[in-house]
Amino acid sequence: MSDETPRKRGPNRGPVMIEIDTPDAPDPRQAPHQDFADRPDQPNPADAAPIDMASAVLPRPRTMEMVTRLVGRKPSKLTAFFINSGVALFTFLLGIAALDYINRLLISYPVLGWIAVTLFALFTLAALGMAWREYRAWARFAKIDAMQRKAGTALTEDSMDKAREVTDQLLALYHRRPELEWNRKRLTDRRAETFDARTLLTMAETELLAPLDQEARREIEAASRTVAAATALIPLALADVAAALAANLRMIRRMAEIYGGRAGAVGGWRLARTVITHLIATGAVAAGDDLVQTVAGGGVLAKVSRRFGEGIVNGALTARVGIAAMEVCRPLPFLSQPRPKVGNLLTRGLKGLFGNDDKT
């Protein structure tokens, strides 16, 4: 047999692929949502929300919503004219009736008539005194507002003269506060060491306003605790609204007293309206960063108790109102001192609800 004779090849033992045409065979490499493209009646897994962002029913702060509407709602010009004219007419008619009664009493019983004249004179003096107190209270608010604007101008322009003027006004504002005597003396001795406006105003804030900020924080914590407890424990519909309204008004008045305003009856209501207006103007931006965790916590607690979750959210909104009151009543902006946060204030306030409030 020669070398050119071909060899017999053995059988092919390699893999054999047989192609079979199968229509509509799914491709496993396609995206999962493409499998449901031709079936719009079926739910698509791609449209499902992530597990960590599952929608939770958050409690509605109905109590604080009602308080905000009651305080922040401003009557129209026609309504204000109607109320003012009605009060003036009622006061005029009441005065005429009182004078006519005193005149007839003087004719019939002179001694009783003179007693009535004396009481009427005392009541008139008391009314004038209250009007003077309201005027002085609102004048103090105007003075603090002017100090805020001047401090902002001094910081913007880096004006040392305006910063010294603001510091002098701060020392004059708190010259009757015995608890700040050492702070005033320290600021007076050290103010000559500064050479720029921001450093001087920062020193004034540290020496004079830092102790007042701690007291203001305690008032906000107490108000938040009161509103949260009232919402969670009072079953009546309008009783919790009345308790929250009283707590918020008292907190706002205390903010004014702490920082030197001392609001009266009418001035306190006007100050509350100013605080609500400031909250509405800045709350959409400033409330988002520090209310997220609190509202989320309220949603978790709402699964256990709806009233308790609503109380947490109402307490958080009360703390936000308190921070706005601090910003309105504070003579200087927050420079070196940390700005209060809703979560910290509410946490400390709820600790005080169980007797663990730290006053240090």
WOGI-V132033 format. One record per pair of residues at least 24 apart in sequence whose C-alpha atoms are under 6 Angstrom apart, sorted by the first residue. I is the first residue (numbers start at 0). GAP is how many residues later the second one is. D is the distance in whole Angstrom. If there is no record, write none. Layout:
i = {I I}
gap = {GAP GAP}
d = {D D}
This chain:
i = {57 58 60 60 62 63 66 70 71 71 133 136 139 140 143 146 147 147 157 158 159 159 162 182 219 219 220 220 221 222 223 223 223 224 224 226 227 227 227 230 231 231 231 255 274 278 289}
gap = {241 251 249 253 178 250 178 202 201 204 130 126 121 120 187 184 183 184 39 38 36 37 34 24 99 102 124 128 127 24 91 94 95 124 125 88 83 84 87 80 75 76 79 73 50 45 52}
d = {4 5 6 5 5 6 6 6 5 6 6 5 6 6 5 6 5 6 5 6 6 5 5 5 6 6 6 4 6 6 4 5 6 5 6 6 4 6 5 5 5 5 5 6 6 6 6}
